[in-house]
Amino acid sequence: MKGSYTDFHIDFGGSSVWYHVMWGEKVFYLMPPTPEFVSAYWRWCMSSNHRATFFPDFVDSLREQESNSNVNRPTVYCLRILPGQTIFLPSGWIHAVYTPSDCLVFGGNFLSGLHVSMQLRIYRMEQKCKTPIKFLFPNFEKVHWFYSQCLLDRLTNNLTDGEIPVIFDVEAAECLAKVLPLWYSKRHLLPPEERDYFLPNQSQLDMLCPSLIERLSEVVNSISSRSTKNSGFLANYSKSEIFSKHSNYRSNGRAIESCSNSKSIECLNRELGKETNWELKDRHIGGLGWIPNRQTYFKNLREPKRSIKGNENEKHVITDDADILEALPGLEKSRLIGDHCMYE
């Protein structure tokens, strides 16, 4: 509705947000979730007159009151969302929303494995502020029990196969290994109706909650000891070896090895352009972590490499990409005649 305003807030449970405007307009005022801003936000929420105090002004007043304050001058970004546009807000961003005209919007909140640490911190502060359960993210604790099971399986597979776990999985496991015992000690003695809201029942997990806590802690300790022994997960791996775990195009490793992290995209585009290996010249590059060679790819779409003699209608092979043919072996014996796929 035109003129409506939602004051500065962090979405419940530190959830991330997507927001799409069908028609009308929304204006977002955004502040990044730096430690000082998040700390100031919770002090503002617990102050007696926060409803009458504009949050950026509150941050400014903290800086004036505390001469040695670590709180920086508030940085507020203004973002206008117009019809057809979508915004994604990561976990923890402090934001207010103003509606300058009538509008129709769609949106939703979701938890992410990329932001487990922030989500747990926000949830803990909501509990300290005694936020009513109806304003908390639904089944927040139970969702993280389920995610812990998935995380345990993934990290166990990494250790078994000698693979490098992704850093956000390791950080999430470390956080959950600390908080799950606290949750379980508080919840397992509750009446069944309340307990079922916070804890999964025995049939919903592969193991009992105490066993999950124990195994997750063991995996975290194993990863930690390996990290200490190797002075970091990546100490014994070159960049080319790390990328080769995710792609069959090993020739790209030489280009990546010479690139710095700070300008990886620009460097990759430059180095891959110098590559003379036939794999880069004749095939488009796909897969996790790779930059597609779009010019070659679309040229291949327009000009199929192989053809079979036909009478009036020329028959072309649909694809000669080994990865696609491996996934869909039936395509190897198929031919593209006009706009139709014909199987032999």
BAZARO-310909 format. One record per residue (C-alpha): residue number from 1; residue in three letters; x, y, z. Coordinates in steps of 0.1 Angstrom, whole numbers, plus 2048, in hexadecimal, padded with zeros to 3 digits. Example, Ala and Ser with C-alpha at 12.3 -4.5 7.8 and 13.67 -1.06 7.14 Angstrom:
2
BANU num residu   X   Y   Z
BANU   1    ALA 87B 7D3 84E
BANU   2    SER 889 7F5 847
//
This chain:
344
BANU num residu   X   Y   Z
BANU   1    MET 800 800 800
BANU   2    LYS 80C 823 7F7
BANU   3    GLY 81E 834 814
BANU   4    SER 824 814 829
BANU   5    TYR 846 811 83B
BANU   6    THR 857 7F4 84D
BANU   7    ASP 871 800 865
BANU   8    PHE 895 7F2 866
BANU   9    HIS 896 7CD 86E
BANU  10    ILE 8A9 7AC 868
BANU  11    ASP 893 791 85A
BANU  12    PHE 88A 776 873
BANU  13    GLY 8A4 75B 879
BANU  14    GLY 8BD 76E 864
BANU  15    SER 8AB 760 846
BANU  16    SER 8B4 76D 823
BANU  17    VAL 899 77F 80F
BANU  18    TRP 88D 780 7EB
BANU  19    TYR 875 79B 7E0
BANU  20    HIS 866 7A1 7BD
BANU  21    VAL 851 7BF 7B2
BANU  22    MET 835 7B8 799
BANU  23    TRP 829 7DB 797
BANU  24    GLY 82F 7FB 7AC
BANU  25    GLU 84F 802 7BE
BANU  26    LYS 861 7FA 7DE
BANU  27    VAL 87E 80D 7EE
BANU  28    PHE 896 7FA 804
BANU  29    TYR 8AE 80B 81D
BANU  30    LEU 8CA 7F3 824
BANU  31    MET 8E6 7F0 83D
BANU  32    PRO 900 7D4 83B
BANU  33    PRO 902 7BA 858
BANU  34    THR 924 7C6 866
BANU  35    PRO 92A 7BB 88A
BANU  36    GLU 927 7DF 896
BANU  37    PHE 906 7E6 884
BANU  38    VAL 8F7 7C5 88F
BANU  39    SER 901 7CC 8B3
BANU  40    ALA 8F3 7EF 8B1
BANU  41    TYR 8D3 7E0 8A2
BANU  42    TRP 8CC 7C9 8C0
BANU  43    ARG 8D4 7E5 8D8
BANU  44    TRP 8BA 7FA 8C5
BANU  45    CYS 8A1 7DE 8C6
BANU  46    MET 8A4 7DA 8EC
BANU  47    SER 8A3 800 8F3
BANU  48    SER 883 80D 902
BANU  49    ASN 87C 827 8E7
BANU  50    HIS 888 816 8C8
BANU  51    ARG 866 81B 8B8
BANU  52    ALA 86C 841 8B9
BANU  53    THR 891 840 8AF
BANU  54    PHE 89D 83D 88B
BANU  55    PHE 8B7 821 88A
BANU  56    PRO 8D2 834 877
BANU  57    ASP 8CE 851 890
BANU  58    PHE 8D2 838 8AC
BANU  59    VAL 8F3 82B 89D
BANU  60    ASP 8FF 84F 89A
BANU  61    SER 8F6 856 8BF
BANU  62    LEU 90A 837 8C9
BANU  63    ARG 929 845 8B8
BANU  64    GLU 925 866 8CB
BANU  65    GLN 91E 856 8ED
BANU  66    GLU 93C 83D 8EB
BANU  67    SER 95C 850 8E2
BANU  68    ASN 96E 82F 8DC
BANU  69    SER 952 81F 8CA
BANU  70    ASN 959 806 8AE
BANU  71    VAL 938 810 89D
BANU  72    ASN 93E 820 87B
BANU  73    ARG 929 83B 86D
BANU  74    PRO 90A 82A 860
BANU  75    THR 90A 822 83B
BANU  76    VAL 8E6 820 82D
BANU  77    TYR 8E0 816 809
BANU  78    CYS 8C0 820 7F7
BANU  79    LEU 8B4 806 7DD
BANU  80    ARG 895 80B 7C7
BANU  81    ILE 884 7EC 7BB
BANU  82    LEU 86F 7F2 79B
BANU  83    PRO 856 7DC 789
BANU  84    GLY 866 7BB 77D
BANU  85    GLN 884 7BE 794
BANU  86    THR 88E 7A6 7B0
BANU  87    ILE 8A4 7AB 7CE
BANU  88    PHE 8B6 791 7E2
BANU  89    LEU 8C1 79B 805
BANU  90    PRO 8DB 784 816
BANU  91    SER 8D8 77A 83B
BANU  92    GLY 8DB 796 855
BANU  93    TRP 8D6 7B5 840
BANU  94    ILE 8C5 7D0 853
BANU  95    HIS 8AB 7E1 83E
BANU  96    ALA 88C 7F7 83D
BANU  97    VAL 872 7F7 822
BANU  98    TYR 85D 814 815
BANU  99    THR 841 812 7FB
BANU 100    PRO 83E 832 7E7
BANU 101    SER 820 826 7D3
BANU 102    ASP 807 809 7D3
BANU 103    CYS 818 7E9 7C7
BANU 104    LEU 816 7C4 7C4
BANU 105    VAL 834 7B0 7D0
BANU 106    PHE 83E 78C 7D7
BANU 107    GLY 858 781 7EF
BANU 108    GLY 864 767 807
BANU 109    ASN 87E 75D 821
BANU 110    PHE 895 740 821
BANU 111    LEU 8B2 732 835
BANU 112    SER 8D3 72B 824
BANU 113    GLY 8F1 715 82B
BANU 114    LEU 907 732 821
BANU 115    HIS 8FD 747 840
BANU 116    VAL 8F8 72E 85C
BANU 117    SER 90E 742 874
BANU 118    MET 8FB 762 86F
BANU 119    GLN 8D9 750 871
BANU 120    LEU 8E2 741 892
BANU 121    ARG 8EE 762 8A0
BANU 122    ILE 8CE 773 896
BANU 123    TYR 8B9 757 8A5
BANU 124    ARG 8CC 759 8C5
BANU 125    MET 8C6 77F 8C8
BANU 126    GLU 8A1 77A 8C0
BANU 127    GLN 8A0 762 8DE
BANU 128    LYS 8B2 77B 8F4
BANU 129    CYS 899 796 8EA
BANU 130    LYS 87D 77D 8F3
BANU 131    THR 86E 77F 8D1
BANU 132    PRO 84C 76D 8D1
BANU 133    ILE 84D 74B 8BF
BANU 134    LYS 834 757 8A5
BANU 135    PHE 84D 770 899
BANU 136    LEU 86A 757 896
BANU 137    PHE 874 744 877
BANU 138    PRO 85D 726 877
BANU 139    ASN 86E 706 883
BANU 140    PHE 88F 717 883
BANU 141    GLU 8A1 6FE 899
BANU 142    LYS 892 6E0 889
BANU 143    VAL 89C 6EB 866
BANU 144    HIS 8C0 6EE 873
BANU 145    TRP 8BF 6CB 881
BANU 146    PHE 8B6 6BE 85F
BANU 147    TYR 8D1 6D3 84F
BANU 148    SER 8EA 6C6 867
BANU 149    GLN 8E2 6A3 85B
BANU 150    CYS 8E8 6AD 837
BANU 151    LEU 908 6BF 841
BANU 152    LEU 915 6A1 854
BANU 153    ASP 910 68B 835
BANU 154    ARG 921 6A4 81E
BANU 155    LEU 93F 6A9 834
BANU 156    THR 943 684 83B
BANU 157    ASN 944 67E 816
BANU 158    ASN 95E 699 812
BANU 159    LEU 974 68A 82C
BANU 160    THR 96F 666 81E
BANU 161    ASP 978 671 7FB
BANU 162    GLY 994 687 804
BANU 163    GLU 983 6A6 7F6
BANU 164    ILE 985 6CA 802
BANU 165    PRO 966 6D4 815
BANU 166    VAL 958 6F6 80B
BANU 167    ILE 95F 710 825
BANU 168    PHE 93A 71A 82C
BANU 169    ASP 932 6F5 834
BANU 170    VAL 94F 6F4 84D
BANU 171    GLU 944 714 85D
BANU 172    ALA 920 709 85F
BANU 173    ALA 92A 6E7 86F
BANU 174    GLU 940 6F9 889
BANU 175    CYS 923 710 893
BANU 176    LEU 909 6F4 894
BANU 177    ALA 920 6DD 8A8
BANU 178    LYS 920 6F8 8C3
BANU 179    VAL 8FB 701 8C3
BANU 180    LEU 8EA 6DF 8BE
BANU 181    PRO 8F3 6D2 8E1
BANU 182    LEU 8E5 6F2 8F1
BANU 183    TRP 8C5 6EF 8DE
BANU 184    TYR 8C1 6CA 8E6
BANU 185    SER 8C7 6CF 90B
BANU 186    LYS 8AC 6EA 90C
BANU 187    ARG 892 6D8 8F6
BANU 188    HIS 893 6B2 8FC
BANU 189    LEU 881 6B4 91E
BANU 190    LEU 865 6CA 911
BANU 191    PRO 841 6BC 90E
BANU 192    PRO 83D 6A8 8EE
BANU 193    GLU 829 6C3 8DC
BANU 194    GLU 843 6DD 8E2
BANU 195    ARG 861 6C6 8DD
BANU 196    ASP 854 6BC 8BA
BANU 197    TYR 855 6E0 8AF
BANU 198    PHE 87A 6E3 8B7
BANU 199    LEU 888 6C0 8B3
BANU 200    PRO 883 6A7 896
BANU 201    ASN 876 686 8A1
BANU 202    GLN 88A 666 89E
BANU 203    SER 87B 65C 87D
BANU 204    GLN 885 67C 86C
BANU 205    LEU 8AA 679 870
BANU 206    ASP 8C3 65D 869
BANU 207    MET 8CD 65C 88D
BANU 208    LEU 8C3 66A 8AF
BANU 209    CYS 8CB 68E 8B7
BANU 210    PRO 8E7 687 8D0
BANU 211    SER 8F7 670 8B6
BANU 212    LEU 8F5 68B 89C
BANU 213    ILE 905 6A4 8B3
BANU 214    GLU 921 68B 8BB
BANU 215    ARG 928 682 897
BANU 216    LEU 927 6A7 88B
BANU 217    SER 940 6B0 8A7
BANU 218    GLU 957 693 89C
BANU 219    VAL 956 69F 878
BANU 220    VAL 95E 6C3 882
BANU 221    ASN 97B 6B7 897
BANU 222    SER 988 6A2 87B
BANU 223    ILE 987 6BF 863
BANU 224    SER 997 6D6 87C
BANU 225    SER 9B4 6BE 882
BANU 226    ARG 9B9 6B9 85D
BANU 227    SER 9B9 6DE 858
BANU 228    THR 9D3 6E3 874
BANU 229    LYS 9E8 6C8 866
BANU 230    ASN 9E8 6D5 843
BANU 231    SER 9E9 6FA 84E
BANU 232    GLY 9C7 700 83C
BANU 233    PHE 9B2 6EB 824
BANU 234    LEU 9C2 6FA 805
BANU 235    ALA 9E6 6F9 810
BANU 236    ASN 9EF 6DA 7FD
BANU 237    TYR 9DA 6E1 7DE
BANU 238    SER 9E2 6F7 7C1
BANU 239    LYS 9C6 70B 7B1
BANU 240    SER 9C7 6F5 792
BANU 241    GLU 9C2 6D6 7A8
BANU 242    ILE 9A5 6E5 7BB
BANU 243    PHE 993 6EF 79B
BANU 244    SER 99B 6CD 78A
BANU 245    LYS 985 6BD 7A5
BANU 246    HIS 967 6CE 796
BANU 247    SER 96D 6CB 771
BANU 248    ASN 97C 6B4 756
BANU 249    TYR 98C 6D1 744
BANU 250    ARG 9AD 6D0 756
BANU 251    SER 9BE 6E7 73D
BANU 252    ASN 9AC 704 74D
BANU 253    GLY 9C0 6FF 76C
BANU 254    ARG 9DE 710 75D
BANU 255    ALA 9CA 72F 757
BANU 256    ILE 9BB 72F 779
BANU 257    GLU 9DC 729 78B
BANU 258    SER 9E9 74A 77F
BANU 259    CYS 9CA 75E 78B
BANU 260    SER 9C7 771 7AB
BANU 261    ASN 9A8 76D 7C1
BANU 262    SER 9A1 792 7C0
BANU 263    LYS 99B 794 79A
BANU 264    SER 993 770 792
BANU 265    ILE 978 776 778
BANU 266    GLU 98C 790 765
BANU 267    CYS 9AB 77A 767
BANU 268    LEU 999 75B 75B
BANU 269    ASN 98A 76D 73D
BANU 270    ARG 9AC 77A 734
BANU 271    GLU 9BF 759 73A
BANU 272    LEU 9A6 743 72A
BANU 273    GLY 9A7 759 70B
BANU 274    LYS 9CD 751 708
BANU 275    GLU 9C7 72B 70B
BANU 276    THR 9D0 718 6EC
BANU 277    ASN 9C5 6F5 6F7
BANU 278    TRP 9AC 6E5 6DF
BANU 279    GLU 994 6DF 6FC
BANU 280    LEU 990 704 701
BANU 281    LYS 98F 70C 6DC
BANU 282    ASP 976 6F2 6D1
BANU 283    ARG 95F 6ED 6EE
BANU 284    HIS 94B 704 705
BANU 285    ILE 956 702 729
BANU 286    GLY 93C 6F8 743
BANU 287    GLY 939 6EB 766
BANU 288    LEU 93E 6F8 789
BANU 289    GLY 956 716 78A
BANU 290    TRP 95C 71B 765
BANU 291    ILE 956 738 74E
BANU 292    PRO 943 72D 72F
BANU 293    ASN 952 735 70D
BANU 294    ARG 932 744 700
BANU 295    GLN 93F 74D 6DD
BANU 296    THR 949 729 6D6
BANU 297    TYR 92A 71B 6E6
BANU 298    PHE 911 72F 6D1
BANU 299    LYS 926 729 6B2
BANU 300    ASN 922 704 6B8
BANU 301    LEU 8FD 708 6BC
BANU 302    ARG 8FB 719 69A
BANU 303    GLU 913 703 688
BANU 304    PRO 912 6DE 693
BANU 305    LYS 934 6CD 68F
BANU 306    ARG 929 6AC 680
BANU 307    SER 90E 6A4 667
BANU 308    ILE 901 685 656
BANU 309    LYS 8F8 685 631
BANU 310    GLY 8D4 687 62B
BANU 311    ASN 8BD 68C 60E
BANU 312    GLU 8A9 6AC 611
BANU 313    ASN 8AC 6B1 636
BANU 314    GLU 8CF 6B3 644
BANU 315    LYS 8D3 69F 664
BANU 316    HIS 8E8 6AE 680
BANU 317    VAL 8F5 69F 6A0
BANU 318    ILE 8E3 6AF 6BD
BANU 319    THR 902 6B3 6D2
BANU 320    ASP 926 6A5 6D5
BANU 321    ASP 92B 6B1 6F9
BANU 322    ALA 938 693 70C
BANU 323    ASP 929 69E 72D
BANU 324    ILE 906 6A0 71D
BANU 325    LEU 909 680 70B
BANU 326    GLU 914 66E 72B
BANU 327    ALA 8F6 67B 73D
BANU 328    LEU 8DE 675 720
BANU 329    PRO 8EC 658 70C
BANU 330    GLY 8CE 656 6F5
BANU 331    LEU 8D8 676 6E5
BANU 332    GLU 8F6 666 6D5
BANU 333    LYS 8E0 653 6BD
BANU 334    SER 8C8 66F 6B6
BANU 335    ARG 8C8 688 69A
BANU 336    LEU 8BA 6AB 697
BANU 337    ILE 8A4 6AE 677
BANU 338    GLY 896 6D1 674
BANU 339    ASP 887 6D9 696
BANU 340    HIS 881 6B4 6A0
BANU 341    CYS 897 69B 6B3
BANU 342    MET 897 679 6A2
BANU 343    TYR 8A4 65A 6B3
BANU 344    GLU 8B3 63E 69F
//
